[in-house]
Amino acid sequence: MSNIPGDLKYAKSHEWVRISEGVATVGISDHAQHELTDIVFVELPAKGRKVAANEACAVVESVKTASDIYSPVSGEVIETNQAVVDDPALVNGDPFEKGWFFKVLLSNPSEVDVLLTPELYRKQIGG
């Protein structure tokens, strides 16, 4: 069964968002990393890039497939997690803490309101 932390919001495309002081930290869910299996490559958006909600802005590759990662929110990328670029397995081992992807300074905080609650995400993935 997937780990679905209750303090996060989720996109239908399996990204999670943690909001703190107008900044969204983005990663992929435990369910998504399980589906991908062993992640071998992560490409993150450049710091300073403006992203729109639901825009593909990162890529993960596993031994099975490559997948686009979408920003669940709009804003400016203010930080990326170089640790997952250097060691993509962090996403498999700790998707919610060490395995986060990037941080976005929110330009439209109300977009968070349309993301899934943990309960709705659990229903989506059949958990």
ABEGO torsion letter per residue (X at the ends): XBBBBAABBBBAAGBBBBBBGGBBBBBBBAAAAAAAEBBABBBBBBBGBBBBBGBBABBBBBAABBBBBBBABBEBBABBBAAAAABAAAAAABAABAABABBBBBABAAAAAABBBAAAAAAAAGX
